[in-house]
């Protein structure tokens, strides 16, 4: 859907992404740094996925969801970084209007899915620790698949809603985006139409896609903490908390940067802080997740070692 022309302006058909740095001398350094980060992130997440697939010990609901999270992390960094690397190589910082809309759709699709998946993982920990006797029936293969399918459906609806609403706005100049990828707050600043509805829609969807899941995660872990503190064995409490620590770390990173990015509606212009948050959302978080989940998990570490050494069993 092309933007319509305004009476006193010409419709914008492409945007200029300024990128992380505007100094050409720094572009080779940025290219090497982000290429390395991309390869580490994709390699780490695919290694986690391979370990989960080939290690029978990891064929549990928790690791099923973790495998899905690894796929999402690969998708999230792939939506933004390869295109940025291509622009750094070609020195052409133009992105077509339709490509910008597509990037926004896939970014919000994957970010929304991330939010729901982290909520599902918290629910899984709640059932495992607080309802152990009924865990196997409440988190059966059918339930796991249904939770993931519903999460995809909600995330697709969210991404489509934002993309369609954005396509109704007119862009008649300026066309410079002070960022390294397309996102809603930056495009709102360039529109020559009223953005009140779009900002309200973004606020409401943030509450539904992030606020509600965050409340559910906090509720789940409040029950988990209460149940763990009732365990008399120190070793038992330590083991229970260790299974939740990695997930809570990822939750804090994901929601912390997300809240900063999307709850600052109405700011006049993009800043370097927005770029920093963008780097955290699209690069640092996907790169850290494999490390966070494997650092204190001997089962994952053992499976990763067997995958890397080519020694595994599919039995």
FIZA-274952 format. One record per residue (C-alpha): x, y, z. Coordinates in Angstrom, 2 decimals, decimal comma. Example, Ala and Ser with C-alpha at 12.3 -4.5 7.8 and 13.67 -1.06 7.14 Angstrom:
<sites>
       x       y       z
   12,30   -4,50    7,80
   13,67   -1,06    7,14
</sites>
This chain:
<sites>
       x       y       z
    0,00    0,00    0,00
    1,65    3,25   -1,14
    1,36    6,46    0,90
   -0,99    9,05   -0,55
    0,16   12,47   -1,71
   -0,71   15,52    0,29
   -2,01   18,66   -1,35
    1,21   20,55   -0,63
    3,76   17,75   -0,88
    4,91   14,66   -2,67
    4,36   11,19   -1,24
    7,50    9,60    0,17
    8,27    6,26   -1,50
   11,53    5,56    0,33
   13,29    6,52    3,55
   16,90    7,23    4,47
   18,18    5,28    7,48
   21,04    7,18    9,11
   22,29    4,02   10,85
   24,15    3,74   14,13
   26,92    6,17   13,21
   27,06    8,84   10,53
   30,87    8,96   10,29
   31,98    6,98    7,19
   35,36    6,16    8,76
   33,60    4,15   11,47
   31,44    2,09    9,08
   34,01   -0,72    8,56
   34,37   -1,13   12,34
   30,59   -1,20   12,82
   30,26   -3,71    9,96
   32,81   -6,12   11,46
   31,37   -5,74   14,98
   27,78   -6,44   13,94
   28,72   -9,22   11,54
   30,51  -10,92   14,44
   27,51  -10,34   16,75
   25,14  -11,75   14,11
   27,23  -14,89   13,56
   27,62  -15,46   17,32
   23,88  -14,97   17,92
   22,73  -17,22   15,08
   25,38  -19,84   15,88
   24,57  -19,82   19,60
   20,81  -20,07   19,15
   21,03  -22,77   16,50
   23,41  -24,72   18,77
   20,88  -24,53   21,60
   18,16  -25,72   19,21
   20,33  -28,60   17,96
   21,17  -29,62   21,54
   17,48  -29,71   22,46
   16,60  -31,76   19,38
   19,30  -34,41   19,80
   19,47  -34,76   23,60
   16,68  -36,99   25,04
   17,12  -35,39   28,50
   16,00  -32,07   27,03
   12,75  -33,39   25,51
   10,66  -31,64   28,17
    8,16  -28,74   27,97
   10,66  -26,21   29,34
   13,18  -26,98   26,61
   10,48  -27,20   23,96
    9,66  -23,56   24,69
   13,36  -22,69   24,89
   13,86  -24,18   21,41
   11,06  -21,98   20,10
   12,67  -18,97   21,78
   15,96  -19,76   20,02
   14,17  -19,76   16,64
   12,60  -16,39   17,48
   15,96  -14,91   18,46
   17,45  -15,96   15,12
   14,48  -14,37   13,34
   14,64  -11,16   15,40
   18,28  -10,43   14,65
   17,86  -11,49   10,99
   15,06   -8,96   10,44
   17,36   -6,00   11,16
   21,09   -6,78   11,09
   21,68   -8,27    7,58
   19,91   -5,31    5,95
   22,02   -2,91    8,02
   25,21   -4,75    7,00
   24,18   -4,54    3,34
   23,68   -0,77    3,64
   27,10   -0,39    5,27
   28,74   -2,33    2,43
   26,91   -0,56   -0,39
   27,01    2,90    1,28
   23,37    3,18    0,19
   21,20    4,02    3,17
   17,85    4,04    1,40
   15,02    1,66    2,28
   11,82    1,51    0,14
    8,50    2,28    1,82
    7,20   -1,27    1,32
   10,41   -2,79    2,71
   10,07   -0,53    5,75
    6,51   -1,77    6,35
    7,65   -5,38    5,97
   10,44   -4,89    8,48
    8,00   -3,41   10,99
    5,57   -6,31   10,48
    8,15   -9,03   11,07
    9,83   -7,18   13,94
    6,54   -6,78   15,84
    5,48  -10,32   14,95
    8,64  -11,78   16,51
    8,72   -9,36   19,47
    5,09  -10,17   20,29
    5,80  -13,88   20,04
    8,78  -13,42   22,35
    6,54  -11,79   24,95
    3,95  -14,58   24,86
    6,59  -17,30   24,87
    8,29  -15,85   27,95
    4,87  -15,83   29,65
    4,29  -19,45   28,67
    7,68  -20,41   30,09
    6,78  -18,72   33,39
    3,50  -20,66   33,45
    5,46  -23,86   32,82
    7,73  -23,14   35,82
    4,65  -22,38   37,95
    3,09  -25,76   37,09
    6,36  -27,68   37,55
    7,07  -26,23   41,00
    3,62  -25,45   42,41
    1,54  -28,23   40,77
    4,02  -31,09   40,28
    1,42  -33,89   40,62
   -0,66  -32,64   37,68
    2,21  -31,16   35,66
    2,39  -33,92   33,05
   -1,32  -33,64   32,19
   -1,53  -29,83   32,36
    1,55  -29,45   30,16
    1,00  -32,28   27,69
    2,25  -32,16   24,07
   -1,20  -30,97   22,98
   -1,19  -28,14   25,52
    2,33  -27,10   24,52
    1,42  -26,98   20,82
   -1,81  -25,11   21,58
    0,00  -22,47   23,66
    2,53  -21,86   20,88
   -0,19  -21,77   18,19
   -2,29  -19,25   20,15
    0,83  -17,13   20,73
    1,53  -17,07   16,98
   -2,08  -16,12   16,20
   -2,05  -13,22   18,68
    1,35  -12,02   17,49
    0,32  -12,06   13,83
   -2,83  -10,09   14,71
   -0,75   -7,51   16,60
    1,78   -7,10   13,78
   -0,94   -6,83   11,12
   -2,83   -4,25   13,17
    0,20   -1,98   13,47
    1,24   -2,41    9,83
   -2,22   -1,67    8,44
   -2,67    1,34   10,75
    0,74    2,69    9,71
   -0,10    2,28    6,01
   -2,98    4,75    6,42
   -0,60    7,57    7,35
    0,73   10,04    4,78
    4,46   10,68    4,44
    5,29   13,78    2,42
    8,72   14,67    3,86
   11,07   14,70    5,65
   12,22   11,17    4,90
   15,26   10,72    7,20
   15,00    8,10    9,98
   17,55    8,54   12,77
   17,87    4,81   13,38
   19,31    1,65   11,83
   15,95   -0,04   11,19
   12,33    0,97   10,69
   10,10    1,12   13,76
    6,85    2,79   14,71
    8,00    5,68   16,98
   10,51    6,92   14,40
    8,00    6,76   11,53
    5,32    8,53   13,58
    7,68   11,53   13,77
    7,89   11,71    9,95
    4,17   11,52    9,20
    2,32   14,58    7,96
   -0,99   13,03    9,10
   -2,45   13,00   12,58
   -0,84   10,18   14,58
   -3,11   10,37   17,64
   -4,94    7,15   16,75
   -1,69    5,32   15,96
   -0,07    6,37   19,24
   -3,16    5,36   21,18
   -3,23    2,03   19,32
    0,45    1,44   20,09
   -0,13    2,23   23,77
   -3,12   -0,13   24,01
   -1,35   -2,93   22,17
    1,73   -2,50   24,38
   -0,52   -3,02   27,42
   -2,05   -6,15   25,86
    1,14   -7,59   24,38
    3,59   -6,66   27,15
    1,76   -5,33   30,21
   -0,64   -8,24   30,66
    2,04  -10,92   30,02
    4,39   -9,16   32,48
    1,68   -9,20   35,17
    1,12  -12,92   34,52
    4,87  -13,59   34,77
    5,11  -11,69   38,06
    2,06  -13,56   39,41
    3,54  -16,92   38,38
    6,87  -16,21   40,04
    5,22  -14,88   43,19
    3,59  -18,30   43,61
    6,86  -20,02   42,66
    8,85  -18,03   45,24
    6,29  -18,82   47,95
    6,40  -22,54   47,10
   10,22  -22,64   46,99
   10,56  -20,91   50,36
    8,43  -23,66   51,88
   11,02  -26,27   50,82
   13,03  -27,23   53,89
   16,08  -28,50   52,05
   18,61  -25,80   51,16
   19,75  -27,88   48,18
   16,13  -28,23   47,04
   15,55  -24,46   47,22
   18,79  -23,81   45,35
   17,85  -26,22   42,56
   14,34  -24,76   42,22
   15,61  -21,18   42,04
   18,36  -22,11   39,56
   15,77  -23,41   37,06
   14,01  -20,02   37,19
   17,00  -17,68   37,37
   17,91  -17,87   33,69
   14,33  -17,19   32,60
   13,98  -14,22   34,97
   17,21  -12,72   33,60
   15,89  -12,91   30,03
   12,52  -11,47   31,14
   14,23   -8,47   32,76
   16,35   -7,78   29,67
   13,42   -8,13   27,25
   10,79   -6,12   29,11
   13,23   -3,54   30,45
   14,35   -2,43   27,00
   10,87   -2,84   25,51
    9,22   -0,59   28,09
   11,88    2,10   27,58
   11,39    1,97   23,81
    7,60    2,01   23,49
    6,35    3,81   26,57
    8,07    7,06   25,60
    5,46    8,17   23,11
    5,33   11,84   22,22
    9,08   12,55   22,30
    9,95   14,99   19,56
   12,91   13,28   17,92
   14,95   10,11   17,94
   18,15   10,10   19,94
   21,20    7,91   20,37
   19,41    6,37   23,37
   16,80    4,96   20,97
   19,56    3,41   18,88
   21,14    1,92   21,99
   17,84    0,37   23,04
   17,39   -0,89   19,48
   20,79   -2,59   19,63
   19,79   -4,23   22,91
   16,43   -5,40   21,51
   17,66   -6,75   18,20
   21,30   -7,76   18,81
   22,36   -8,04   22,46
   19,31   -9,92   23,77
   19,36  -12,64   21,05
   23,12  -12,99   21,54
   22,92  -13,25   25,34
   19,99  -15,68   25,58
   21,97  -18,85   24,64
   24,67  -17,86   27,14
   22,16  -17,14   29,91
   20,33  -20,44   29,47
   23,45  -22,59   29,21
   25,71  -20,90   31,77
   24,25  -22,60   34,86
   22,62  -25,60   33,21
   24,77  -28,75   33,14
   22,25  -30,64   30,97
   22,38  -27,97   28,26
   26,16  -27,65   28,57
   26,59  -31,41   28,16
   24,26  -31,53   25,16
   26,01  -28,56   23,54
   29,38  -30,23   24,02
   28,13  -33,42   22,36
   26,65  -31,43   19,46
   29,88  -29,50   18,93
   31,97  -32,68   19,13
   29,60  -34,56   16,84
   28,70  -37,13   19,50
   24,97  -37,50   20,09
   22,20  -40,03   20,16
   18,75  -39,66   18,69
   17,32  -42,47   20,80
</sites>
